[in-house]
Amino acid sequence: MDAMIMKRNELLAKRVICGLEARNMKGYYAATKADALKLALEIIPEGSKVTKGGSMSVKEIGLTDALEQGNYDYLNRETCDDRRKAELFAFDADYFLGSSNAITEDGILVNIDGNSNRVSAYAYGPKHVLLIVGMNKVAKDVDSALKRARNVAAPINAGRFNKSTPCSETGSCMNCLHPDTICCQFLITRYSRHADRIHVILVGEDLGY
């Protein structure tokens, strides 16, 4: 990666981390995917009950493979025969893993969900939430973050999950009420009432959508 982009990401990450800490969330910066994986494994104690949503970012840093091969009580919903059981497992997990559709420069998390198991776990349930967020998801403010979530993340994810929504055809949000819509629940996390619950690793590389 270009040295100037790396420097910009590092400086911007410091501002986001200050915002997260002001909101009772813990922020970290990892320059590379490898650094992010190492840090995530330092945060999650061995033996922990762990699961995740459908995050691509978690996969992209190699965390899914590391948990499957390591000493963890890890439940992968994608390989579980009972999808609902896997999703409910999250509410009693030690760590729920995911990403964020967007994050503002002052540390507000913005997420949109269709099935809503992901945003519900972010809001309440698991003892800890660990998010892996590429610097490509940082937005100036909540309005910009919502626009990113609706016009970048949602159309790509609708296509990824083979949903026949208007956005999967046009590439941008049509504010639809289609049965396949994945924009059912909007979660804006501006503060965590419980200290040490939400951890966010910002990664100086593009991750996810």
Residue frames as a rotation matrix with the C-alpha (Angstrom) as fourth column:
MET 1
0.574 0.819 0.000 0.00
0.819 -0.574 0.000 0.00
0.000 0.000 -1.000 0.00
ASP 2
0.167 -0.466 0.869 1.14
0.363 -0.790 -0.494 3.53
0.916 0.398 0.037 -0.76
ALA 3
-0.566 -0.528 -0.633 3.02
0.762 -0.041 -0.647 5.06
0.316 -0.848 0.425 2.19
MET 4
-0.919 0.247 0.308 0.93
-0.290 -0.952 -0.102 8.24
0.268 -0.184 0.946 2.15
ILE 5
0.063 0.971 -0.229 -2.32
-0.422 0.234 0.876 6.23
0.904 0.042 0.424 2.28
MET 6
0.040 -0.135 -0.990 -0.94
0.687 0.724 -0.071 4.23
0.726 -0.677 0.122 5.18
LYS 7
-0.891 -0.420 -0.176 -0.03
0.423 -0.620 -0.661 7.44
0.168 -0.663 0.730 7.02
ARG 8
-0.593 0.747 0.300 -3.47
-0.597 -0.658 0.459 8.93
0.540 0.093 0.836 6.37
ASN 9
0.237 0.707 -0.666 -5.19
-0.016 0.689 0.725 5.78
0.971 -0.161 0.174 7.64
GLU 10
-0.307 -0.447 -0.840 -3.09
0.817 0.328 -0.474 5.77
0.488 -0.832 0.265 10.80
LEU 11
-0.991 -0.083 0.107 -3.84
0.030 -0.905 -0.425 9.43
0.132 -0.418 0.899 11.55
LEU 12
-0.298 0.953 0.051 -7.56
-0.653 -0.243 0.717 9.04
0.696 0.181 0.695 10.83
ALA 13
0.095 0.294 -0.951 -7.71
0.355 0.882 0.309 5.88
0.930 -0.367 -0.021 12.96
LYS 14
-0.793 -0.431 -0.430 -6.37
0.553 -0.216 -0.804 7.82
0.254 -0.876 0.409 15.95
ARG 15
-0.805 0.551 0.221 -9.29
-0.566 -0.825 -0.002 10.24
0.181 -0.127 0.975 15.63
VAL 16
0.069 0.856 -0.512 -11.82
-0.447 0.485 0.751 7.42
0.892 0.178 0.416 15.34
ILE 17
-0.210 -0.231 -0.950 -10.31
0.611 0.728 -0.312 5.64
0.764 -0.646 -0.012 18.35
CYS 18
-0.994 -0.107 0.006 -10.61
0.070 -0.684 -0.726 8.81
0.082 -0.722 0.687 20.44
GLY 19
-0.407 0.913 0.023 -14.26
-0.811 -0.373 0.451 8.96
0.420 0.164 0.892 19.43
LEU 20
0.112 0.400 -0.910 -14.83
0.011 0.915 0.403 5.32
0.994 -0.056 0.098 20.35
GLU 21
-0.595 -0.431 -0.679 -13.22
0.645 0.249 -0.723 5.77
0.480 -0.867 0.130 23.76
ALA 22
-0.916 0.330 0.228 -15.39
-0.394 -0.849 -0.352 8.83
0.078 -0.413 0.908 24.45
ARG 23
0.017 0.968 -0.251 -18.36
-0.870 0.138 0.473 6.56
0.493 0.210 0.844 23.73
ASN 24
0.151 -0.025 0.988 -17.20
-0.843 0.519 0.142 3.86
-0.516 -0.854 0.057 26.20
MET 25
0.995 0.053 0.085 -15.94
0.002 0.838 -0.546 1.56
-0.101 0.543 0.833 23.45
LYS 26
0.284 -0.955 0.082 -12.40
-0.067 0.066 0.996 0.29
-0.956 -0.288 -0.046 22.98
GLY 27
0.968 0.045 -0.248 -10.57
-0.243 -0.091 -0.966 1.03
-0.067 0.995 -0.077 19.73
TYR 28
0.190 -0.926 0.326 -7.37
0.187 0.360 0.914 -0.39
-0.964 -0.113 0.242 18.26
TYR 29
0.664 -0.032 -0.747 -5.44
-0.705 -0.359 -0.612 0.14
-0.248 0.933 -0.261 15.05
ALA 30
0.178 -0.602 0.778 -3.77
0.261 0.792 0.553 -2.60
-0.949 0.104 0.298 13.00
ALA 31
-0.228 -0.345 -0.910 -1.91
-0.667 -0.626 0.404 -1.56
-0.709 0.700 -0.088 9.87
THR 32
-0.644 -0.097 -0.759 -2.36
-0.689 0.504 0.521 -4.92
0.331 0.858 -0.391 8.11
LYS 33
0.457 0.818 -0.350 -4.68
-0.616 0.574 0.540 -7.92
0.642 -0.031 0.766 8.07
ALA 34
0.051 -0.530 -0.846 -1.95
0.386 0.792 -0.473 -10.00
0.921 -0.302 0.245 9.71
ASP 35
-0.895 -0.364 0.259 -1.61
-0.047 -0.500 -0.865 -7.44
0.444 -0.786 0.430 12.51
ALA 36
-0.202 0.916 0.347 -5.39
-0.907 -0.308 0.286 -7.43
0.369 -0.257 0.893 12.94
LEU 37
0.475 0.339 -0.812 -5.50
-0.156 0.941 0.301 -11.21
0.866 -0.016 0.500 13.28
LYS 38
-0.437 -0.737 -0.515 -2.75
0.470 0.301 -0.830 -11.19
0.767 -0.605 0.215 15.89
LEU 39
-0.863 0.133 0.488 -4.52
-0.413 -0.743 -0.527 -8.49
0.292 -0.656 0.696 17.87
ALA 40
0.130 0.989 -0.067 -7.90
-0.804 0.145 0.577 -10.21
0.581 -0.021 0.814 17.70
LEU 41
0.365 -0.050 -0.930 -6.43
0.219 0.975 0.034 -13.43
0.905 -0.216 0.367 19.05
GLU 42
-0.778 -0.619 -0.103 -4.83
0.298 -0.220 -0.929 -11.48
0.553 -0.754 0.355 21.89
ILE 43
-0.587 0.640 0.496 -8.23
-0.753 -0.657 -0.044 -10.02
0.298 -0.399 0.867 22.79
ILE 44
0.489 0.832 -0.260 -10.18
-0.707 0.553 0.440 -13.32
0.511 -0.032 0.859 22.70
PRO 45
-0.204 -0.585 0.785 -9.07
-0.913 0.403 0.063 -15.66
-0.353 -0.704 -0.617 25.52
GLU 46
-0.717 -0.075 -0.693 -8.66
-0.377 0.878 0.295 -19.34
0.586 0.473 -0.658 24.68
GLY 47
-0.851 0.454 -0.264 -11.67
0.523 0.686 -0.506 -21.39
-0.048 -0.569 -0.821 25.73
SER 48
-0.694 0.597 -0.402 -14.11
-0.388 -0.780 -0.490 -18.55
-0.606 -0.185 0.773 24.99
LYS 49
-0.049 0.778 0.627 -17.55
0.737 0.452 -0.502 -19.20
-0.674 0.437 -0.596 23.50
VAL 50
-0.590 -0.292 -0.752 -17.37
-0.243 -0.825 0.511 -17.42
-0.770 0.484 0.416 20.15
THR 51
0.029 0.524 0.851 -19.61
0.864 0.415 -0.285 -16.98
-0.503 0.744 -0.441 17.13
LYS 52
-0.805 -0.331 -0.493 -20.13
0.056 -0.868 0.493 -14.42
-0.591 0.369 0.717 14.37
GLY 53
0.381 0.873 -0.304 -22.54
-0.259 -0.214 -0.942 -13.00
-0.888 0.437 0.144 11.83
GLY 54
0.759 -0.022 0.650 -21.96
0.569 0.508 -0.647 -13.09
-0.316 0.861 0.398 8.09
SER 55
0.699 -0.482 -0.528 -18.99
-0.378 -0.876 0.299 -10.72
-0.607 -0.010 -0.795 8.18
MET 56
0.870 -0.485 0.089 -16.54
0.297 0.372 -0.879 -10.93
0.393 0.791 0.468 5.28
SER 57
0.423 -0.740 0.523 -13.98
-0.645 -0.651 -0.401 -8.84
0.637 -0.168 -0.752 7.19
VAL 58
0.472 -0.201 0.859 -13.65
-0.731 0.455 0.508 -11.49
-0.493 -0.867 0.068 9.90
LYS 59
0.846 -0.125 0.518 -12.91
0.327 0.890 -0.319 -14.07
-0.421 0.439 0.794 7.22
GLU 60
0.849 -0.460 0.259 -10.55
0.096 -0.348 -0.933 -11.82
0.519 0.817 -0.251 5.28
ILE 61
0.299 -0.787 0.540 -8.11
-0.901 -0.419 -0.111 -11.37
0.313 -0.453 -0.835 8.16
GLY 62
-0.323 -0.424 -0.847 -8.06
-0.268 0.899 -0.348 -15.16
0.908 0.115 -0.403 8.74
LEU 63
-0.595 0.079 0.800 -9.88
-0.802 -0.117 -0.585 -15.06
0.047 -0.990 0.133 12.07
THR 64
0.536 0.844 -0.015 -12.52
-0.844 0.536 0.017 -17.64
0.023 0.004 1.000 11.15
ASP 65
0.496 -0.427 -0.756 -9.84
-0.124 0.827 -0.548 -20.23
0.860 0.365 0.357 10.29
ALA 66
-0.565 -0.783 0.261 -7.83
-0.337 -0.070 -0.939 -19.41
0.753 -0.618 -0.224 13.40
LEU 67
-0.243 0.559 0.793 -10.83
-0.963 -0.040 -0.267 -19.95
-0.118 -0.828 0.548 15.67
GLU 68
0.754 0.554 -0.354 -11.77
-0.617 0.782 -0.088 -23.22
0.228 0.284 0.931 13.98
GLN 69
0.353 -0.723 -0.594 -8.24
0.087 0.657 -0.749 -24.51
0.932 0.213 0.295 14.39
GLY 70
-0.544 -0.637 0.546 -7.65
-0.393 -0.381 -0.837 -23.10
0.742 -0.669 -0.043 17.88
ASN 71
-0.744 0.200 -0.638 -8.75
0.608 0.598 -0.522 -23.84
0.277 -0.776 -0.566 21.42
TYR 72
-0.844 0.535 0.035 -12.12
-0.525 -0.813 -0.251 -22.10
-0.106 -0.230 0.967 21.34
ASP 73
-0.432 0.825 0.364 -15.78
0.556 0.561 -0.613 -23.07
-0.710 -0.063 -0.701 21.71
TYR 74
-0.732 0.029 -0.680 -16.48
-0.439 -0.784 0.439 -21.66
-0.521 0.620 0.587 18.26
LEU 75
-0.071 0.785 0.616 -19.81
0.557 0.543 -0.628 -22.10
-0.827 0.298 -0.476 16.48
ASN 76
-0.921 -0.238 -0.308 -19.84
-0.140 -0.534 0.834 -21.23
-0.363 0.811 0.459 12.79
ARG 77
-0.063 0.998 -0.006 -23.43
-0.322 -0.026 -0.946 -20.52
-0.945 -0.058 0.323 11.73
GLU 78
0.088 0.071 -0.994 -22.52
-0.988 -0.123 -0.097 -21.14
-0.130 0.990 0.060 8.09
THR 79
-0.583 -0.341 -0.737 -21.71
-0.481 0.877 -0.025 -24.80
0.655 0.340 -0.675 8.79
CYS 80
-0.847 0.340 0.409 -24.31
-0.302 0.325 -0.896 -25.36
-0.437 -0.883 -0.173 11.50
ASP 81
-0.807 0.577 0.125 -27.29
0.526 0.607 0.596 -27.56
0.268 0.547 -0.793 10.57
ASP 82
0.247 0.905 -0.346 -29.65
0.968 -0.217 0.122 -25.46
0.036 -0.365 -0.930 12.70
ARG 83
-0.345 -0.424 0.837 -29.25
0.533 -0.823 -0.197 -21.81
0.773 0.378 0.510 11.64
ARG 84
0.492 0.604 0.628 -31.58
-0.193 -0.627 0.755 -20.47
0.849 -0.492 -0.192 14.32
LYS 85
0.867 -0.242 -0.436 -29.71
0.499 0.443 0.745 -22.38
0.013 -0.863 0.505 17.02
ALA 86
-0.109 -0.980 0.165 -26.48
0.974 -0.139 -0.178 -20.84
0.197 0.141 0.970 15.80
GLU 87
-0.223 0.070 0.972 -27.95
0.187 -0.976 0.113 -17.34
0.957 0.207 0.204 15.85
LEU 88
0.790 0.561 0.249 -29.38
-0.160 -0.203 0.966 -17.74
0.592 -0.803 -0.070 19.35
PHE 89
0.478 -0.725 -0.495 -26.01
0.859 0.503 0.094 -19.07
0.181 -0.470 0.864 20.53
ALA 90
-0.234 -0.619 0.750 -24.71
0.486 -0.742 -0.461 -15.53
0.842 0.257 0.475 20.00
PHE 91
0.397 0.503 0.768 -26.75
-0.286 -0.727 0.624 -14.12
0.872 -0.467 -0.145 22.87
ASP 92
0.979 -0.123 0.163 -24.88
-0.123 0.284 0.951 -16.19
-0.163 -0.951 0.263 25.45
ALA 93
0.575 -0.814 0.088 -21.49
0.621 0.364 -0.695 -16.02
0.533 0.454 0.714 23.74
ASP 94
0.254 -0.616 -0.746 -18.39
0.716 -0.399 0.573 -14.57
-0.651 -0.679 0.340 25.32
TYR 95
-0.560 -0.483 -0.673 -17.50
-0.144 -0.743 0.654 -12.92
-0.816 0.463 0.346 22.00
PHE 96
0.550 0.663 0.508 -19.65
0.546 0.175 -0.819 -12.09
-0.632 0.728 -0.266 19.00
LEU 97
-0.514 -0.850 -0.115 -17.59
0.364 -0.337 0.868 -11.18
-0.777 0.404 0.483 15.92
GLY 98
0.528 0.663 0.531 -18.54
0.780 -0.132 -0.611 -8.94
-0.335 0.737 -0.587 13.05
SER 99
-0.688 -0.638 0.345 -17.81
0.718 -0.668 0.198 -5.71
0.104 0.384 0.917 11.28
SER 100
-0.117 0.674 -0.729 -19.67
0.322 -0.669 -0.670 -2.45
-0.940 -0.313 -0.139 10.75
ASN 101
0.457 0.342 0.821 -21.30
0.880 -0.037 -0.474 -1.17
-0.132 0.939 -0.318 7.58
ALA 102
0.202 -0.446 0.872 -19.80
0.274 -0.829 -0.488 2.21
0.940 0.338 -0.045 8.43
ILE 103
0.253 -0.163 -0.954 -18.17
0.954 -0.121 0.274 4.09
-0.160 -0.979 0.125 11.29
THR 104
0.896 0.134 0.423 -18.00
0.241 -0.947 -0.211 7.84
0.373 0.291 -0.881 11.69
GLU 105
0.004 -0.963 0.269 -14.82
0.163 -0.265 -0.951 9.80
0.987 0.048 0.156 12.32
ASP 106
-0.355 -0.110 0.928 -16.05
-0.808 -0.464 -0.364 10.44
0.471 -0.879 0.076 15.86
GLY 107
-0.929 -0.351 0.117 -16.70
-0.361 0.792 -0.492 6.77
0.080 -0.500 -0.863 16.62
ILE 108
-0.054 0.962 0.266 -20.39
-0.753 0.136 -0.644 6.13
-0.656 -0.235 0.717 15.92
LEU 109
-0.895 -0.207 0.394 -21.19
0.022 0.863 0.504 2.67
-0.445 0.460 -0.768 14.50
VAL 110
-0.088 0.873 -0.479 -23.83
-0.877 -0.296 -0.378 2.45
-0.472 0.387 0.792 11.76
ASN 111
-0.949 -0.209 0.235 -25.29
-0.112 0.923 0.367 -0.88
-0.294 0.322 -0.900 10.71
ILE 112
-0.042 0.930 -0.365 -28.22
-0.995 -0.072 -0.069 -2.09
-0.090 0.361 0.928 8.60
ASP 113
-0.894 -0.263 0.363 -29.53
-0.289 0.957 -0.019 -5.66
-0.342 -0.122 -0.932 8.79
GLY 114
-0.408 0.755 -0.513 -32.14
-0.639 0.165 0.752 -7.81
0.653 0.634 0.415 7.12
ASN 115
0.037 0.377 -0.926 -32.55
0.351 0.862 0.365 -10.83
0.936 -0.338 -0.100 9.38
SER 116
0.437 0.114 0.892 -31.45
-0.494 -0.798 0.345 -8.61
0.751 -0.591 -0.292 12.29
ASN 117
0.855 -0.212 -0.473 -29.57
0.474 0.691 0.546 -11.28
0.211 -0.691 0.691 14.26
ARG 118
-0.114 -0.982 0.152 -26.38
0.831 -0.178 -0.528 -9.28
0.545 0.066 0.836 13.77
VAL 119
-0.372 -0.043 0.927 -27.60
-0.151 -0.983 -0.106 -5.86
0.916 -0.179 0.359 14.93
SER 120
0.730 0.662 0.170 -29.53
-0.301 0.089 0.949 -7.39
0.614 -0.744 0.264 17.83
ALA 121
0.614 -0.591 -0.523 -26.33
0.763 0.614 0.202 -9.07
0.202 -0.523 0.828 19.07
TYR 122
-0.396 -0.740 0.543 -24.42
0.527 -0.668 -0.526 -5.81
0.752 0.078 0.655 18.71
ALA 123
-0.054 0.482 0.874 -27.03
-0.426 -0.803 0.416 -4.06
0.903 -0.350 0.249 20.84
TYR 124
0.153 0.219 0.964 -27.53
-0.985 0.109 0.131 -6.69
-0.077 -0.969 0.233 23.55
GLY 125
0.925 0.312 -0.217 -26.67
-0.315 0.949 0.020 -10.24
0.212 0.050 0.976 24.55
PRO 126
0.518 -0.779 -0.352 -23.08
0.590 0.624 -0.513 -11.44
0.619 0.058 0.783 24.10
LYS 127
0.593 -0.340 -0.730 -20.64
0.671 -0.292 0.681 -10.41
-0.445 -0.894 0.055 26.81
HIS 128
-0.229 -0.717 -0.658 -18.30
-0.032 -0.670 0.742 -8.87
-0.973 0.191 0.130 24.25
VAL 129
0.876 0.372 0.307 -18.60
0.319 0.029 -0.947 -7.69
-0.361 0.928 -0.093 20.66
LEU 130
-0.152 -0.970 -0.192 -15.44
0.156 -0.215 0.964 -7.58
-0.976 0.116 0.184 18.55
LEU 131
0.867 0.497 0.030 -15.68
0.159 -0.218 -0.963 -5.74
-0.472 0.840 -0.268 15.25
ILE 132
-0.284 -0.916 0.282 -13.08
0.619 0.050 0.784 -5.86
-0.732 0.397 0.553 12.46
VAL 133
0.743 0.652 -0.155 -13.46
0.390 -0.608 -0.692 -2.68
-0.545 0.454 -0.705 10.39
GLY 134
-0.112 -0.757 0.643 -11.42
0.993 -0.066 0.095 -1.68
-0.029 0.649 0.760 7.35
MET 135
-0.543 -0.181 -0.820 -10.55
0.342 -0.939 -0.019 2.00
-0.767 -0.291 0.572 7.05
ASN 136
-0.937 0.257 0.236 -12.55
0.182 -0.217 0.959 2.06
0.297 0.942 0.157 3.81
LYS 137
-0.110 0.967 -0.232 -15.67
0.817 0.221 0.533 2.12
0.566 -0.131 -0.814 6.00
VAL 138
-0.462 -0.097 -0.882 -14.89
0.716 -0.627 -0.306 5.36
-0.523 -0.773 0.359 7.82
ALA 139
0.057 0.584 0.810 -17.38
0.825 -0.484 0.291 8.14
0.562 0.652 -0.509 7.01
LYS 140
-0.627 -0.367 0.687 -17.41
0.090 -0.911 -0.403 11.81
0.774 -0.191 0.604 7.94
ASP 141
-0.711 0.493 0.501 -20.65
-0.693 -0.375 -0.615 11.76
-0.115 -0.785 0.609 9.95
VAL 142
-0.482 0.579 0.658 -23.80
-0.003 0.749 -0.662 9.73
-0.876 -0.321 -0.359 10.58
ASP 143
0.538 0.708 -0.458 -25.51
-0.449 -0.220 -0.866 10.97
-0.714 0.671 0.199 7.42
SER 144
0.067 -0.620 -0.782 -22.51
-0.985 0.084 -0.151 9.94
0.159 0.780 -0.605 5.31
ALA 145
-0.816 -0.384 0.431 -22.31
-0.497 0.847 -0.186 6.62
-0.294 -0.367 -0.883 7.17
LEU 146
-0.023 0.901 0.433 -25.96
-0.080 0.430 -0.899 5.85
-0.997 -0.055 0.062 6.46
LYS 147
0.619 0.199 -0.760 -25.48
-0.724 -0.230 -0.650 6.70
-0.304 0.953 0.002 2.81
ARG 148
-0.423 -0.835 -0.352 -22.49
-0.895 0.446 0.017 4.37
0.143 0.322 -0.936 2.67
ALA 149
-0.707 0.187 0.682 -24.41
-0.233 0.849 -0.474 1.56
-0.668 -0.494 -0.556 4.36
ARG 150
0.275 0.952 0.135 -27.40
-0.076 0.162 -0.984 1.93
-0.958 0.261 0.117 2.03
ASN 151
0.823 0.123 -0.554 -25.63
-0.503 -0.294 -0.813 2.64
-0.263 0.948 -0.180 -1.25
VAL 152
-0.112 -0.906 -0.408 -22.40
-0.923 0.247 -0.296 0.65
0.369 0.343 -0.864 -0.96
ALA 153
-0.822 -0.299 0.485 -22.77
-0.513 0.760 -0.400 -2.17
-0.249 -0.577 -0.778 1.58
ALA 154
-0.084 0.897 0.433 -26.44
-0.389 0.371 -0.843 -3.03
-0.918 -0.239 0.318 1.06
PRO 155
0.627 0.357 -0.692 -26.43
-0.767 0.128 -0.629 -3.49
-0.136 0.925 0.354 -2.74
ILE 156
-0.298 -0.813 -0.501 -23.28
-0.803 0.497 -0.328 -5.62
0.516 0.305 -0.801 -2.59
ASN 157
-0.840 -0.013 0.543 -24.61
-0.414 0.663 -0.624 -7.75
-0.352 -0.748 -0.563 0.24
ALA 158
0.251 0.968 0.025 -27.99
-0.619 0.180 -0.764 -8.13
-0.744 0.176 0.645 -1.48
GLY 159
0.454 -0.179 -0.873 -26.12
-0.814 0.316 -0.488 -9.56
0.363 0.932 -0.002 -4.45
ARG 160
-0.627 -0.778 0.035 -23.93
-0.701 0.545 -0.460 -11.72
0.338 -0.313 -0.887 -2.21
PHE 161
-0.721 0.423 0.548 -27.00
-0.229 0.601 -0.766 -13.29
-0.653 -0.678 -0.336 -0.62
ASN 162
-0.925 0.299 0.234 -28.81
0.344 0.399 0.850 -13.64
0.161 0.867 -0.472 -3.97
LYS 163
-0.257 0.850 -0.459 -31.60
0.503 -0.288 -0.815 -11.25
-0.825 -0.441 -0.354 -3.02
SER 164
-0.362 0.199 0.911 -33.71
0.913 -0.123 0.390 -9.90
0.189 0.972 -0.137 -5.87
THR 165
0.203 0.379 -0.903 -33.92
0.633 -0.754 -0.174 -6.36
-0.747 -0.536 -0.393 -4.50
PRO 166
0.958 0.159 0.240 -33.95
0.286 -0.621 -0.730 -3.26
0.033 0.767 -0.640 -6.71
CYS 167
0.646 -0.759 -0.083 -30.53
-0.655 -0.607 0.450 -2.24
-0.392 -0.236 -0.889 -5.35
SER 168
0.024 -0.646 0.763 -29.01
0.086 0.761 0.643 -5.52
-0.996 0.050 0.074 -6.53
GLU 169
0.382 0.195 0.903 -30.04
0.890 0.186 -0.416 -4.46
-0.249 0.963 -0.103 -10.05
THR 170
0.883 0.064 0.465 -29.23
0.248 -0.905 -0.347 -0.74
0.398 0.422 -0.815 -9.88
GLY 171
-0.074 -0.978 -0.197 -26.25
0.718 0.084 -0.691 -0.72
0.692 -0.193 0.696 -7.51
SER 172
-0.909 -0.185 0.375 -27.76
-0.105 -0.768 -0.632 1.88
0.404 -0.614 0.678 -5.20
CYS 173
-0.771 0.613 -0.170 -30.55
0.413 0.280 -0.867 2.12
-0.484 -0.739 -0.469 -2.65
MET 174
-0.709 0.634 0.310 -34.07
0.126 -0.318 0.940 2.51
0.694 0.705 0.145 -4.06
ASN 175
-0.786 0.379 0.488 -35.68
-0.610 -0.348 -0.712 2.78
-0.100 -0.857 0.505 -0.60
CYS 176
-0.466 0.590 -0.659 -37.64
-0.397 0.526 0.752 -0.33
0.791 0.612 -0.010 -1.46
LEU 177
-0.095 0.493 0.865 -40.23
-0.924 0.280 -0.261 -2.35
-0.371 -0.824 0.429 0.43
HIS 178
0.062 0.013 -0.998 -39.34
-0.704 0.709 -0.034 -5.52
0.707 0.705 0.053 -1.46
PRO 179
0.933 0.354 0.072 -39.83
-0.304 0.661 0.686 -8.81
0.195 -0.661 0.724 0.45
ASP 180
0.579 -0.781 -0.235 -36.11
0.709 0.624 -0.329 -9.53
0.404 0.023 0.915 -0.01
THR 181
0.582 -0.388 0.715 -34.96
-0.280 -0.921 -0.272 -6.20
0.764 -0.042 -0.644 1.40
ILE 182
0.099 -0.614 -0.783 -31.94
0.816 0.500 -0.289 -6.44
0.569 -0.611 0.550 3.69
CYS 183
-0.796 -0.301 0.525 -32.58
0.034 -0.888 -0.459 -2.94
0.604 -0.348 0.717 5.07
CYS 184
0.145 0.916 -0.374 -35.05
0.479 0.265 0.837 -3.96
0.866 -0.300 -0.400 7.78
GLN 185
0.810 0.055 -0.584 -33.32
0.578 -0.243 0.779 -2.72
-0.099 -0.968 -0.229 10.91
PHE 186
0.304 -0.710 0.635 -31.04
0.101 -0.639 -0.762 0.32
0.947 0.296 -0.123 11.29
LEU 187
0.732 -0.135 -0.668 -28.76
0.681 0.135 0.720 0.39
-0.007 -0.982 0.191 14.34
ILE 188
0.322 -0.640 0.698 -26.80
-0.074 -0.752 -0.655 3.49
0.944 0.159 -0.290 15.30
THR 189
0.554 -0.239 -0.798 -24.47
0.806 0.397 0.440 2.80
0.212 -0.886 0.413 18.23
ARG 190
0.448 -0.324 0.833 -23.50
-0.043 -0.939 -0.341 6.16
0.893 0.117 -0.435 19.70
TYR 191
-0.156 -0.487 0.859 -22.55
-0.935 -0.209 -0.288 4.90
0.319 -0.848 -0.423 23.18
SER 192
-0.083 0.086 -0.993 -21.96
0.126 0.989 0.075 1.62
0.989 -0.119 -0.093 25.00
ARG 193
0.636 0.394 0.663 -23.42
-0.566 -0.346 0.748 1.61
0.524 -0.852 0.003 28.48
HIS 194
0.946 -0.268 0.181 -21.18
0.070 0.717 0.694 -1.34
-0.315 -0.644 0.697 29.43
ALA 195
0.385 -0.893 -0.233 -17.45
-0.894 -0.424 0.149 -0.66
-0.232 0.151 -0.961 29.52
ASP 196
-0.574 -0.781 0.248 -15.19
-0.648 0.618 0.446 -3.24
-0.501 0.096 -0.860 27.84
ARG 197
0.201 0.694 0.692 -18.10
0.043 0.699 -0.714 -4.74
-0.979 0.173 0.111 25.87
ILE 198
0.948 0.201 0.248 -17.57
0.254 -0.005 -0.967 -3.35
-0.194 0.979 -0.056 22.36
HIS 199
0.008 -0.991 -0.135 -14.08
0.083 -0.134 0.987 -3.59
-0.996 -0.019 0.082 20.86
VAL 200
0.956 0.293 -0.021 -13.28
0.028 -0.160 -0.987 -2.25
-0.293 0.943 -0.161 17.39
ILE 201
-0.073 -0.981 0.177 -10.12
0.435 0.129 0.891 -3.13
-0.897 0.142 0.418 15.47
LEU 202
0.794 0.212 -0.570 -9.58
-0.346 -0.614 -0.710 -0.60
-0.500 0.761 -0.414 12.68
VAL 203
0.238 -0.682 0.691 -7.51
0.605 0.661 0.444 -2.09
-0.760 0.312 0.570 9.86
GLY 204
-0.009 -0.355 -0.935 -5.39
-0.373 -0.866 0.333 0.00
-0.928 0.351 -0.125 7.52
GLU 205
-0.985 -0.174 0.023 -6.46
-0.047 0.389 0.920 -2.07
-0.169 0.905 -0.391 4.52
ASP 206
-0.318 0.915 -0.248 -9.75
-0.914 -0.227 0.335 -2.30
0.251 0.333 0.909 2.67
LEU 207
-0.988 0.079 0.131 -11.96
0.028 0.937 -0.348 -5.02
-0.151 -0.340 -0.928 4.12
GLY 208
-0.402 0.908 0.116 -15.47
0.666 0.377 -0.643 -6.23
-0.628 -0.181 -0.757 3.39
TYR 209
-0.358 0.433 0.827 -18.13
0.782 -0.345 0.519 -4.06
0.510 0.833 -0.215 1.83
